[in-house]
Amino acid sequence: MTDWISLLRTAHSEFTARIAAVTDWDAPTPDTEWTVRDLVAHVIDDQQWAPLLLAGSTTAEARLAISPLGDDLALAWREHSRAAQQAFEAADLTTTVQLESDTVTADEYLAELVGDITIHTWDLARATNTSEDLDDRLVDAVWDVFEPQAETLQASGLYAAAVPVSDDAPLRIRLLALTGRDAG
């Protein structure tokens, strides 16, 4: 059984290390529509939702309760990262959570969040010219969730079209390619 709480801690640690390397918040990212600031704000926003949704709020209620981010995104990340981790650690992961377009178990929500942070850690690494390596346990776990949903991920519009790579490419490269990233 996958220990998603442990993986959340690892994903947050990896993202924290990449935030520490940011020198230009307006630099481009692999997602051409986002700057580094936009990317980090997106990941922080996802962390803000977690305690509210895990406590039973609807997405509409959570949207009203979330505060705008200030200028210090590194500080906001530390605060919301910690709050999200604490909320998941305290949650019954078998309960349901209402997301924007679906109702899932808290465990499924956690896996989705870990996947999003993992992919965006690579985006931030590429944008900041830091190590693009990702923790092997994260890559394995996220692949196991994302790969069976490849068609659904593509149809969702959350990720760009998959990038073709060989079947024998390293799993990290295949995972990133699945989400529209050219890690070559």
Phi and psi restraints in degrees (value plus and minus 20) as a CYANA .aco file:
   2 THR   PHI     -96.2   -56.2
   2 THR   PSI     111.6   151.6
   3 ASP   PHI    -111.0   -71.0
   3 ASP   PSI      64.7   104.7
   4 TRP   PHI     -87.0   -47.0
   4 TRP   PSI     -48.3    -8.3
   5 ILE   PHI     -84.1   -44.1
   5 ILE   PSI     -66.1   -26.1
   6 SER   PHI     -82.0   -42.0
   6 SER   PSI     -61.1   -21.1
   7 LEU   PHI     -86.8   -46.8
   7 LEU   PSI     -54.2   -14.2
   8 LEU   PHI     -82.5   -42.5
   8 LEU   PSI     -63.7   -23.7
   9 ARG   PHI     -79.7   -39.7
   9 ARG   PSI     -63.6   -23.6
  10 THR   PHI     -85.0   -45.0
  10 THR   PSI     -65.0   -25.0
  11 ALA   PHI     -80.7   -40.7
  11 ALA   PSI     -63.1   -23.1
  12 HIS   PHI     -84.5   -44.5
  12 HIS   PSI     -60.7   -20.7
  13 SER   PHI     -82.3   -42.3
  13 SER   PSI     -64.3   -24.3
  14 GLU   PHI     -82.6   -42.6
  14 GLU   PSI     -63.3   -23.3
  15 PHE   PHI     -87.8   -47.8
  15 PHE   PSI     -59.2   -19.2
  16 THR   PHI     -78.7   -38.7
  16 THR   PSI     -63.1   -23.1
  17 ALA   PHI     -82.4   -42.4
  17 ALA   PSI     -57.3   -17.3
  18 ARG   PHI     -93.0   -53.0
  18 ARG   PSI     -55.5   -15.5
  19 ILE   PHI     -82.2   -42.2
  19 ILE   PSI     -58.5   -18.5
  20 ALA   PHI     -81.2   -41.2
  20 ALA   PSI     -41.5    -1.5
  21 ALA   PHI    -110.6   -70.6
  21 ALA   PSI     -23.9    16.1
  22 VAL   PHI     -89.2   -49.2
  22 VAL   PSI     105.3   145.3
  23 THR   PHI    -137.6   -97.6
  23 THR   PSI     -38.9     1.1
  24 ASP   PHI    -154.8  -114.8
  24 ASP   PSI      80.8   120.8
  25 TRP   PHI     -89.3   -49.3
  25 TRP   PSI     -35.6     4.4
  26 ASP   PHI    -119.4   -79.4
  26 ASP   PSI     -13.1    26.9
  27 ALA   PHI     -86.4   -46.4
  27 ALA   PSI     132.4   172.4
  28 PRO   PHI     -93.1   -53.1
  28 PRO   PSI     141.3   181.3
  29 THR   PHI    -144.2  -104.2
  29 THR   PSI     151.6   191.6
  30 PRO   PHI     -78.7   -38.7
  30 PRO   PSI     -46.0    -6.0
  31 ASP   PHI    -105.1   -65.1
  31 ASP   PSI      84.6   124.6
  32 THR   PHI     -81.1   -41.1
  32 THR   PSI     -33.8     6.2
  33 GLU   PHI    -107.7   -67.7
  33 GLU   PSI     -29.0    11.0
  34 TRP   PHI    -140.3  -100.3
  34 TRP   PSI     121.5   161.5
  35 THR   PHI    -108.5   -68.5
  35 THR   PSI     155.4   195.4
  36 VAL   PHI     -77.1   -37.1
  36 VAL   PSI     -62.4   -22.4
  37 ARG   PHI     -79.4   -39.4
  37 ARG   PSI     -65.7   -25.7
  38 ASP   PHI     -81.8   -41.8
  38 ASP   PSI     -64.0   -24.0
  39 LEU   PHI     -81.6   -41.6
  39 LEU   PSI     -70.3   -30.3
  40 VAL   PHI     -83.8   -43.8
  40 VAL   PSI     -61.2   -21.2
  41 ALA   PHI     -81.6   -41.6
  41 ALA   PSI     -59.2   -19.2
  42 HIS   PHI     -80.5   -40.5
  42 HIS   PSI     -66.9   -26.9
  43 VAL   PHI     -87.4   -47.4
  43 VAL   PSI     -58.1   -18.1
  44 ILE   PHI     -83.8   -43.8
  44 ILE   PSI     -64.6   -24.6
  45 ASP   PHI     -75.3   -35.3
  45 ASP   PSI     -62.8   -22.8
  46 ASP   PHI     -80.5   -40.5
  46 ASP   PSI     -55.2   -15.2
  47 GLN   PHI     -91.2   -51.2
  47 GLN   PSI     -54.5   -14.5
  48 GLN   PHI     -82.5   -42.5
  48 GLN   PSI     -55.5   -15.5
  49 TRP   PHI     -86.6   -46.6
  49 TRP   PSI     -56.9   -16.9
  50 ALA   PHI     -73.9   -33.9
  50 ALA   PSI     -74.6   -34.6
  51 PRO   PHI     -80.0   -40.0
  51 PRO   PSI     -55.9   -15.9
  52 LEU   PHI     -90.1   -50.1
  52 LEU   PSI     -67.1   -27.1
  53 LEU   PHI     -87.4   -47.4
  53 LEU   PSI     -58.2   -18.2
  54 LEU   PHI     -87.3   -47.3
  54 LEU   PSI     -45.2    -5.2
  55 ALA   PHI    -104.5   -64.5
  55 ALA   PSI     -20.5    19.5
  56 GLY   PHI      83.6   123.6
  56 GLY   PSI     -18.0    22.0
  57 SER   PHI     -87.1   -47.1
  57 SER   PSI     128.2   168.2
  58 THR   PHI     -98.4   -58.4
  58 THR   PSI     146.8   186.8
  59 THR   PHI     -83.7   -43.7
  59 THR   PSI     -55.1   -15.1
  60 ALA   PHI     -84.2   -44.2
  60 ALA   PSI     -63.4   -23.4
  61 GLU   PHI     -85.8   -45.8
  61 GLU   PSI     -62.3   -22.3
  62 ALA   PHI     -83.6   -43.6
  62 ALA   PSI     -61.6   -21.6
  63 ARG   PHI     -77.1   -37.1
  63 ARG   PSI     -58.8   -18.8
  64 LEU   PHI     -92.3   -52.3
  64 LEU   PSI     -47.7    -7.7
  65 ALA   PHI    -107.8   -67.8
  65 ALA   PSI     -35.7     4.3
  66 ILE   PHI    -100.2   -60.2
  66 ILE   PSI     112.1   152.1
  67 SER   PHI    -108.6   -68.6
  67 SER   PSI     128.5   168.5
  68 PRO   PHI     -83.2   -43.2
  68 PRO   PSI     128.8   168.8
  69 LEU   PHI     -98.8   -58.8
  69 LEU   PSI     126.0   166.0
  70 GLY   PHI    -104.2   -64.2
  70 GLY   PSI    -185.2  -145.2
  71 ASP   PHI     -99.1   -59.1
  71 ASP   PSI     -45.4    -5.4
  72 ASP   PHI    -109.4   -69.4
  72 ASP   PSI      65.0   105.0
  73 LEU   PHI     -89.7   -49.7
  73 LEU   PSI     -49.1    -9.1
  74 ALA   PHI     -83.8   -43.8
  74 ALA   PSI     -63.0   -23.0
  75 LEU   PHI     -86.3   -46.3
  75 LEU   PSI     -65.1   -25.1
  76 ALA   PHI     -79.5   -39.5
  76 ALA   PSI     -60.6   -20.6
  77 TRP   PHI     -80.1   -40.1
  77 TRP   PSI     -68.5   -28.5
  78 ARG   PHI     -78.2   -38.2
  78 ARG   PSI     -64.4   -24.4
  79 GLU   PHI     -85.9   -45.9
  79 GLU   PSI     -69.7   -29.7
  80 HIS   PHI     -97.3   -57.3
  80 HIS   PSI     -49.1    -9.1
  81 SER   PHI     -82.9   -42.9
  81 SER   PSI     -68.4   -28.4
  82 ARG   PHI     -81.7   -41.7
  82 ARG   PSI     -64.4   -24.4
  83 ALA   PHI     -84.1   -44.1
  83 ALA   PSI     -60.4   -20.4
  84 ALA   PHI     -86.1   -46.1
  84 ALA   PSI     -64.2   -24.2
  85 GLN   PHI     -80.6   -40.6
  85 GLN   PSI     -65.2   -25.2
  86 GLN   PHI     -83.3   -43.3
  86 GLN   PSI     -58.7   -18.7
  87 ALA   PHI     -85.3   -45.3
  87 ALA   PSI     -63.0   -23.0
  88 PHE   PHI     -88.4   -48.4
  88 PHE   PSI     -58.3   -18.3
  89 GLU   PHI     -82.5   -42.5
  89 GLU   PSI     -52.6   -12.6
  90 ALA   PHI    -108.7   -68.7
  90 ALA   PSI     -33.0     7.0
  91 ALA   PHI     -99.4   -59.4
  91 ALA   PSI     131.7   171.7
  92 ASP   PHI    -103.7   -63.7
  92 ASP   PSI      89.4   129.4
  93 LEU   PHI     -93.4   -53.4
  93 LEU   PSI     -22.0    18.0
  94 THR   PHI    -113.9   -73.9
  94 THR   PSI     -29.7    10.3
  95 THR   PHI     -93.6   -53.6
  95 THR   PSI     144.4   184.4
  96 THR   PHI    -114.3   -74.3
  96 THR   PSI     131.8   171.8
  97 VAL   PHI    -149.8  -109.8
  97 VAL   PSI     112.8   152.8
  98 GLN   PHI    -109.0   -69.0
  98 GLN   PSI      94.0   134.0
  99 LEU   PHI    -115.9   -75.9
  99 LEU   PSI     159.3   199.3
 100 GLU   PHI     -75.4   -35.4
 100 GLU   PSI     -65.0   -25.0
 101 SER   PHI    -141.3  -101.3
 101 SER   PSI     -11.0    29.0
 102 ASP   PHI    -183.6  -143.6
 102 ASP   PSI     141.1   181.1
 103 THR   PHI    -134.7   -94.7
 103 THR   PSI     106.4   146.4
 104 VAL   PHI    -154.4  -114.4
 104 VAL   PSI     149.4   189.4
 105 THR   PHI     -94.2   -54.2
 105 THR   PSI     138.7   178.7
 106 ALA   PHI     -80.7   -40.7
 106 ALA   PSI     -54.2   -14.2
 107 ASP   PHI     -84.0   -44.0
 107 ASP   PSI     -61.7   -21.7
 108 GLU   PHI     -86.1   -46.1
 108 GLU   PSI     -60.0   -20.0
 109 TYR   PHI     -81.4   -41.4
 109 TYR   PSI     -63.5   -23.5
 110 LEU   PHI     -81.0   -41.0
 110 LEU   PSI     -65.1   -25.1
 111 ALA   PHI     -81.9   -41.9
 111 ALA   PSI     -60.9   -20.9
 112 GLU   PHI     -83.2   -43.2
 112 GLU   PSI     -63.4   -23.4
 113 LEU   PHI     -84.6   -44.6
 113 LEU   PSI     -64.0   -24.0
 114 VAL   PHI     -80.2   -40.2
 114 VAL   PSI     -61.9   -21.9
 115 GLY   PHI     -80.9   -40.9
 115 GLY   PSI     -65.0   -25.0
 116 ASP   PHI     -83.2   -43.2
 116 ASP   PSI     -64.7   -24.7
 117 ILE   PHI     -82.9   -42.9
 117 ILE   PSI     -61.7   -21.7
 118 THR   PHI     -81.2   -41.2
 118 THR   PSI     -68.3   -28.3
 119 ILE   PHI     -83.9   -43.9
 119 ILE   PSI     -63.0   -23.0
 120 HIS   PHI     -92.9   -52.9
 120 HIS   PSI     -41.2    -1.2
 121 THR   PHI     -83.5   -43.5
 121 THR   PSI     -63.0   -23.0
 122 TRP   PHI     -83.4   -43.4
 122 TRP   PSI     -63.6   -23.6
 123 ASP   PHI     -76.0   -36.0
 123 ASP   PSI     -65.7   -25.7
 124 LEU   PHI     -88.7   -48.7
 124 LEU   PSI     -57.1   -17.1
 125 ALA   PHI     -81.9   -41.9
 125 ALA   PSI     -65.0   -25.0
 126 ARG   PHI     -82.9   -42.9
 126 ARG   PSI     -61.4   -21.4
 127 ALA   PHI     -88.7   -48.7
 127 ALA   PSI     -48.6    -8.6
 128 THR   PHI    -124.4   -84.4
 128 THR   PSI     -14.1    25.9
 129 ASN   PHI      36.0    76.0
 129 ASN   PSI      20.6    60.6
 130 THR   PHI    -129.9   -89.9
 130 THR   PSI    -199.8  -159.8
 131 SER   PHI     -76.1   -36.1
 131 SER   PSI     108.6   148.6
 132 GLU   PHI    -112.7   -72.7
 132 GLU   PSI     -16.1    23.9
 133 ASP   PHI     -84.9   -44.9
 133 ASP   PSI     126.0   166.0
 134 LEU   PHI    -145.1  -105.1
 134 LEU   PSI     127.1   167.1
 135 ASP   PHI     -73.5   -33.5
 135 ASP   PSI     110.0   150.0
 136 ASP   PHI     -79.6   -39.6
 136 ASP   PSI     -57.4   -17.4
 137 ARG   PHI     -84.8   -44.8
 137 ARG   PSI     -58.7   -18.7
 138 LEU   PHI     -83.3   -43.3
 138 LEU   PSI     -68.1   -28.1
 139 VAL   PHI     -79.1   -39.1
 139 VAL   PSI     -67.4   -27.4
 140 ASP   PHI     -79.6   -39.6
 140 ASP   PSI     -68.6   -28.6
 141 ALA   PHI     -87.0   -47.0
 141 ALA   PSI     -63.9   -23.9
 142 VAL   PHI     -87.4   -47.4
 142 VAL   PSI     -59.4   -19.4
 143 TRP   PHI     -78.4   -38.4
 143 TRP   PSI     -64.5   -24.5
 144 ASP   PHI     -81.8   -41.8
 144 ASP   PSI     -47.3    -7.3
 145 VAL   PHI    -107.7   -67.7
 145 VAL   PSI     -65.7   -25.7
 146 PHE   PHI     -96.0   -56.0
 146 PHE   PSI     -61.2   -21.2
 147 GLU   PHI     -79.5   -39.5
 147 GLU   PSI     -64.1   -24.1
 148 PRO   PHI     -86.1   -46.1
 148 PRO   PSI     -37.5     2.5
 149 GLN   PHI    -124.1   -84.1
 149 GLN   PSI      -2.3    37.7
 150 ALA   PHI     -70.4   -30.4
 150 ALA   PSI     -68.2   -28.2
 151 GLU   PHI     -85.7   -45.7
 151 GLU   PSI     -60.5   -20.5
 152 THR   PHI     -85.1   -45.1
 152 THR   PSI     -61.6   -21.6
 153 LEU   PHI     -80.2   -40.2
 153 LEU   PSI     -64.2   -24.2
 154 GLN   PHI     -84.6   -44.6
 154 GLN   PSI     -62.7   -22.7
 155 ALA   PHI     -88.9   -48.9
 155 ALA   PSI     -45.4    -5.4
 156 SER   PHI     -90.2   -50.2
 156 SER   PSI     -45.3    -5.3
 157 GLY   PHI      60.5   100.5
 157 GLY   PSI     -19.2    20.8
 158 LEU   PHI     -90.9   -50.9
 158 LEU   PSI     -47.5    -7.5
 159 TYR   PHI    -148.1  -108.1
 159 TYR   PSI     136.3   176.3
 160 ALA   PHI     -89.5   -49.5
 160 ALA   PSI     148.2   188.2
 161 ALA   PHI     -77.9   -37.9
 161 ALA   PSI     125.5   165.5
 162 ALA   PHI     -79.3   -39.3
 162 ALA   PSI     124.5   164.5
 163 VAL   PHI    -116.5   -76.5
 163 VAL   PSI     109.6   149.6
 164 PRO   PHI     -86.6   -46.6
 164 PRO   PSI     113.0   153.0
 165 VAL   PHI    -162.1  -122.1
 165 VAL   PSI     140.8   180.8
 166 SER   PHI     -92.3   -52.3
 166 SER   PSI     132.1   172.1
 167 ASP   PHI     -84.5   -44.5
 167 ASP   PSI     -39.3     0.7
 168 ASP   PHI    -118.7   -78.7
 168 ASP   PSI     -11.7    28.3
 169 ALA   PHI     -84.8   -44.8
 169 ALA   PSI     133.0   173.0
 170 PRO   PHI     -75.1   -35.1
 170 PRO   PSI     128.6   168.6
 171 LEU   PHI     -76.7   -36.7
 171 LEU   PSI     -58.2   -18.2
 172 ARG   PHI     -78.6   -38.6
 172 ARG   PSI     -63.6   -23.6
 173 ILE   PHI     -85.7   -45.7
 173 ILE   PSI     -62.2   -22.2
 174 ARG   PHI     -86.0   -46.0
 174 ARG   PSI     -59.4   -19.4
 175 LEU   PHI     -82.6   -42.6
 175 LEU   PSI     -68.5   -28.5
 176 LEU   PHI     -82.7   -42.7
 176 LEU   PSI     -60.8   -20.8
 177 ALA   PHI     -82.9   -42.9
 177 ALA   PSI     -58.5   -18.5
 178 LEU   PHI     -78.2   -38.2
 178 LEU   PSI     -51.6   -11.6
 179 THR   PHI    -119.4   -79.4
 179 THR   PSI      -1.4    38.6
 180 GLY   PHI      63.4   103.4
 180 GLY   PSI      -3.8    36.2
 181 ARG   PHI    -123.4   -83.4
 181 ARG   PSI     114.3   154.3
 182 ASP   PHI    -117.5   -77.5
 182 ASP   PSI      76.7   116.7
 183 ALA   PHI    -109.2   -69.2
 183 ALA   PSI     -13.4    26.6
